[in-house]
Amino acid sequence: MIGVAYVMEQRRIALQERSSAQRALIAESAAVLAARGMVLDRMVAVARGIAVRPLVLGSIVALVLVVGPLRILGWAARATPFYGLTRRLATALRDRPR
C-alpha cells in the first residue's frame, strides 16, 4: 500500500510540473498575441481616424497618385528609424527629473 501511495505522489508531482510548464508557455504565447493585437488595434484606430476626415483621405490619395506608391514606401522606409528615435527622445525628455 505504501508503494502505491509513493507512485501516486510521484505522478502528482510530475503532473504539477508539467502543468506549470504548460501555464508558462500559454502565458508567453498570450503575451505575444497581446502585443500583436495592440499593433493591429493601433492600425485600426489610425485608419478610422483618417476615414472620418475626408479631406485627409483625399489628400493621401492625391499624394499617392502624384508621387507614386513606390517612392512613398521608400520615404516611409527612410523615415521609420527617425520616428522611433524621435519617440524615444520625446519620452526621455518628458520623463527626465526637473
Distance bins in CASP14 RR format, pairs under 12 A and 6 or more apart:
PFRMAT RR
TARGET T0000
AUTHOR 0000-0000-0000
RMODE 2
METHOD distances of the structure
MODEL  1
1 7 0 0 0 0 0 1 0 0 0 0 0
1 8 0 0 0 0 0 1 0 0 0 0 0
2 8 0 0 0 0 0 1 0 0 0 0 0
2 9 0 0 0 0 0 1 0 0 0 0 0
3 9 0 0 0 0 1 0 0 0 0 0 0
3 10 0 0 0 0 1 0 0 0 0 0 0
3 11 0 0 0 0 0 1 0 0 0 0 0
4 10 0 0 0 0 0 1 0 0 0 0 0
4 11 0 0 0 0 0 1 0 0 0 0 0
5 11 0 0 0 0 0 1 0 0 0 0 0
5 12 0 0 0 0 0 1 0 0 0 0 0
6 12 0 0 0 0 0 1 0 0 0 0 0
6 13 0 0 0 0 0 1 0 0 0 0 0
7 13 0 0 0 0 0 1 0 0 0 0 0
7 14 0 0 0 0 0 1 0 0 0 0 0
8 14 0 0 0 0 0 1 0 0 0 0 0
8 15 0 0 0 0 0 1 0 0 0 0 0
9 15 0 0 0 0 0 1 0 0 0 0 0
9 16 0 0 0 0 0 1 0 0 0 0 0
10 16 0 0 0 0 0 1 0 0 0 0 0
10 17 0 0 0 0 0 1 0 0 0 0 0
11 17 0 0 0 0 0 1 0 0 0 0 0
11 18 0 0 0 0 0 1 0 0 0 0 0
12 18 0 0 0 0 0 1 0 0 0 0 0
12 19 0 0 0 0 0 1 0 0 0 0 0
13 19 0 0 0 0 0 1 0 0 0 0 0
13 20 0 0 0 0 0 1 0 0 0 0 0
14 20 0 0 0 0 0 1 0 0 0 0 0
14 21 0 0 0 0 0 1 0 0 0 0 0
15 21 0 0 0 0 0 1 0 0 0 0 0
15 22 0 0 0 0 0 1 0 0 0 0 0
16 22 0 0 0 0 0 1 0 0 0 0 0
16 23 0 0 0 0 0 1 0 0 0 0 0
17 23 0 0 0 0 0 1 0 0 0 0 0
17 24 0 0 0 0 0 1 0 0 0 0 0
18 24 0 0 0 0 0 1 0 0 0 0 0
18 25 0 0 0 0 0 1 0 0 0 0 0
19 25 0 0 0 0 0 1 0 0 0 0 0
19 26 0 0 0 0 0 1 0 0 0 0 0
20 26 0 0 0 0 0 1 0 0 0 0 0
20 27 0 0 0 0 0 1 0 0 0 0 0
21 27 0 0 0 0 0 1 0 0 0 0 0
21 28 0 0 0 0 0 1 0 0 0 0 0
22 28 0 0 0 0 0 1 0 0 0 0 0
22 29 0 0 0 0 0 1 0 0 0 0 0
23 29 0 0 0 0 0 1 0 0 0 0 0
23 30 0 0 0 0 0 1 0 0 0 0 0
24 30 0 0 0 0 0 1 0 0 0 0 0
24 31 0 0 0 0 0 1 0 0 0 0 0
25 31 0 0 0 0 0 1 0 0 0 0 0
25 32 0 0 0 0 0 1 0 0 0 0 0
26 32 0 0 0 0 0 1 0 0 0 0 0
26 33 0 0 0 0 0 1 0 0 0 0 0
27 33 0 0 0 0 0 1 0 0 0 0 0
27 34 0 0 0 0 0 1 0 0 0 0 0
28 34 0 0 0 0 0 1 0 0 0 0 0
28 35 0 0 0 0 0 1 0 0 0 0 0
29 35 0 0 0 0 0 1 0 0 0 0 0
29 36 0 0 0 0 0 1 0 0 0 0 0
30 36 0 0 0 0 0 1 0 0 0 0 0
30 37 0 0 0 0 0 1 0 0 0 0 0
31 37 0 0 0 0 0 1 0 0 0 0 0
31 38 0 0 0 0 0 1 0 0 0 0 0
32 38 0 0 0 0 0 1 0 0 0 0 0
32 39 0 0 0 0 0 1 0 0 0 0 0
33 39 0 0 0 0 0 1 0 0 0 0 0
33 40 0 0 0 0 0 1 0 0 0 0 0
34 40 0 0 0 0 0 1 0 0 0 0 0
34 41 0 0 0 0 0 1 0 0 0 0 0
35 41 0 0 0 0 0 1 0 0 0 0 0
35 42 0 0 0 0 0 1 0 0 0 0 0
36 42 0 0 0 0 0 1 0 0 0 0 0
36 43 0 0 0 0 0 1 0 0 0 0 0
37 43 0 0 0 0 1 0 0 0 0 0 0
37 44 0 0 0 0 1 0 0 0 0 0 0
37 45 0 0 0 0 0 1 0 0 0 0 0
38 44 0 0 0 0 0 1 0 0 0 0 0
38 45 0 0 0 0 0 1 0 0 0 0 0
39 45 0 0 0 0 0 1 0 0 0 0 0
39 46 0 0 0 0 0 1 0 0 0 0 0
40 46 0 0 0 0 0 1 0 0 0 0 0
40 47 0 0 0 0 0 1 0 0 0 0 0
41 47 0 0 0 0 0 1 0 0 0 0 0
41 48 0 0 0 0 0 1 0 0 0 0 0
42 48 0 0 0 0 0 1 0 0 0 0 0
42 49 0 0 0 0 0 1 0 0 0 0 0
43 49 0 0 0 0 0 1 0 0 0 0 0
43 50 0 0 0 0 0 1 0 0 0 0 0
44 50 0 0 0 0 0 1 0 0 0 0 0
44 51 0 0 0 0 0 1 0 0 0 0 0
45 51 0 0 0 0 0 1 0 0 0 0 0
45 52 0 0 0 0 0 1 0 0 0 0 0
46 52 0 0 0 0 0 1 0 0 0 0 0
46 53 0 0 0 0 0 1 0 0 0 0 0
46 56 0 0 0 0 0 1 0 0 0 0 0
46 57 0 0 0 0 0 1 0 0 0 0 0
46 60 0 0 0 0 0 1 0 0 0 0 0
47 53 0 0 0 0 0 1 0 0 0 0 0
47 56 0 0 0 0 0 1 0 0 0 0 0
47 57 0 0 0 0 1 0 0 0 0 0 0
47 60 0 0 0 0 0 1 0 0 0 0 0
48 56 0 0 0 0 0 1 0 0 0 0 0
48 57 0 0 0 0 0 1 0 0 0 0 0
49 56 0 0 0 0 1 0 0 0 0 0 0
49 57 0 0 0 0 1 0 0 0 0 0 0
49 60 0 0 0 0 0 1 0 0 0 0 0
50 56 1 0 1 0 0 0 0 0 0 0 0
50 57 1 0 1 0 0 0 0 0 0 0 0
50 58 0 0 0 0 1 0 0 0 0 0 0
50 59 0 0 0 0 1 0 0 0 0 0 0
50 60 1 0 0 1 0 0 0 0 0 0 0
50 61 0 0 0 0 0 1 0 0 0 0 0
51 57 1 0 0 1 0 0 0 0 0 0 0
51 58 0 0 0 0 0 1 0 0 0 0 0
51 60 0 0 0 0 0 1 0 0 0 0 0
53 59 0 0 0 0 1 0 0 0 0 0 0
53 60 0 0 0 0 1 0 0 0 0 0 0
54 60 0 0 0 0 0 1 0 0 0 0 0
54 61 0 0 0 0 0 1 0 0 0 0 0
55 61 0 0 0 0 0 1 0 0 0 0 0
55 62 0 0 0 0 0 1 0 0 0 0 0
56 62 0 0 0 0 0 1 0 0 0 0 0
56 63 0 0 0 0 0 1 0 0 0 0 0
57 63 0 0 0 0 0 1 0 0 0 0 0
57 64 0 0 0 0 0 1 0 0 0 0 0
58 64 0 0 0 0 1 0 0 0 0 0 0
58 65 0 0 0 0 1 0 0 0 0 0 0
58 66 0 0 0 0 0 1 0 0 0 0 0
59 65 0 0 0 0 0 1 0 0 0 0 0
59 66 0 0 0 0 0 1 0 0 0 0 0
59 67 0 0 0 0 0 1 0 0 0 0 0
60 66 0 0 0 0 0 1 0 0 0 0 0
60 67 0 0 0 0 0 1 0 0 0 0 0
60 68 0 0 0 0 0 1 0 0 0 0 0
60 69 0 0 0 0 0 1 0 0 0 0 0
60 72 0 0 0 0 1 0 0 0 0 0 0
61 67 0 0 0 0 0 1 0 0 0 0 0
61 68 0 0 0 0 0 1 0 0 0 0 0
61 69 0 0 0 0 0 1 0 0 0 0 0
61 72 0 0 0 0 0 1 0 0 0 0 0
62 68 0 0 0 0 0 1 0 0 0 0 0
62 72 0 0 0 0 0 1 0 0 0 0 0
63 69 0 0 0 0 1 0 0 0 0 0 0
63 71 0 0 0 0 0 1 0 0 0 0 0
63 72 1 0 0 1 0 0 0 0 0 0 0
63 75 0 0 0 0 0 1 0 0 0 0 0
63 76 0 0 0 0 0 1 0 0 0 0 0
64 70 0 0 0 0 0 1 0 0 0 0 0
64 71 0 0 0 0 1 0 0 0 0 0 0
64 72 1 0 0 1 0 0 0 0 0 0 0
64 73 0 0 0 0 0 1 0 0 0 0 0
64 75 0 0 0 0 0 1 0 0 0 0 0
64 76 0 0 0 0 0 1 0 0 0 0 0
65 71 0 0 0 0 0 1 0 0 0 0 0
65 72 0 0 0 0 0 1 0 0 0 0 0
66 72 0 0 0 0 0 1 0 0 0 0 0
67 73 0 0 0 0 0 1 0 0 0 0 0
67 74 0 0 0 0 0 1 0 0 0 0 0
67 75 0 0 0 0 1 0 0 0 0 0 0
67 76 0 0 0 0 0 1 0 0 0 0 0
68 74 0 0 0 0 0 1 0 0 0 0 0
68 75 0 0 0 0 0 1 0 0 0 0 0
69 75 0 0 0 0 0 1 0 0 0 0 0
69 76 0 0 0 0 0 1 0 0 0 0 0
70 76 0 0 0 0 0 1 0 0 0 0 0
70 77 0 0 0 0 0 1 0 0 0 0 0
71 77 0 0 0 0 0 1 0 0 0 0 0
71 78 0 0 0 0 0 1 0 0 0 0 0
72 78 0 0 0 0 0 1 0 0 0 0 0
72 79 0 0 0 0 0 1 0 0 0 0 0
73 79 0 0 0 0 0 1 0 0 0 0 0
73 80 0 0 0 0 0 1 0 0 0 0 0
74 80 0 0 0 0 1 0 0 0 0 0 0
75 82 0 0 0 0 0 1 0 0 0 0 0
75 83 0 0 0 0 0 1 0 0 0 0 0
76 82 0 0 0 0 0 1 0 0 0 0 0
76 83 0 0 0 0 1 0 0 0 0 0 0
77 83 0 0 0 0 0 1 0 0 0 0 0
79 85 0 0 0 0 0 1 0 0 0 0 0
79 86 0 0 0 0 1 0 0 0 0 0 0
80 86 0 0 0 0 0 1 0 0 0 0 0
80 87 0 0 0 0 0 1 0 0 0 0 0
81 87 0 0 0 0 0 1 0 0 0 0 0
81 88 0 0 0 0 0 1 0 0 0 0 0
82 88 0 0 0 0 0 1 0 0 0 0 0
82 89 0 0 0 0 0 1 0 0 0 0 0
83 89 0 0 0 0 0 1 0 0 0 0 0
83 90 0 0 0 0 0 1 0 0 0 0 0
84 90 0 0 0 0 1 0 0 0 0 0 0
84 91 0 0 0 0 1 0 0 0 0 0 0
84 92 0 0 0 0 0 1 0 0 0 0 0
85 91 0 0 0 0 0 1 0 0 0 0 0
85 92 0 0 0 0 0 1 0 0 0 0 0
86 92 0 0 0 0 0 1 0 0 0 0 0
86 93 0 0 0 0 0 1 0 0 0 0 0
87 93 0 0 0 0 0 1 0 0 0 0 0
87 94 0 0 0 0 0 1 0 0 0 0 0
88 94 0 0 0 0 0 1 0 0 0 0 0
88 95 0 0 0 0 0 1 0 0 0 0 0
89 95 0 0 0 0 0 1 0 0 0 0 0
89 96 0 0 0 0 0 1 0 0 0 0 0
90 96 0 0 0 0 0 1 0 0 0 0 0
END
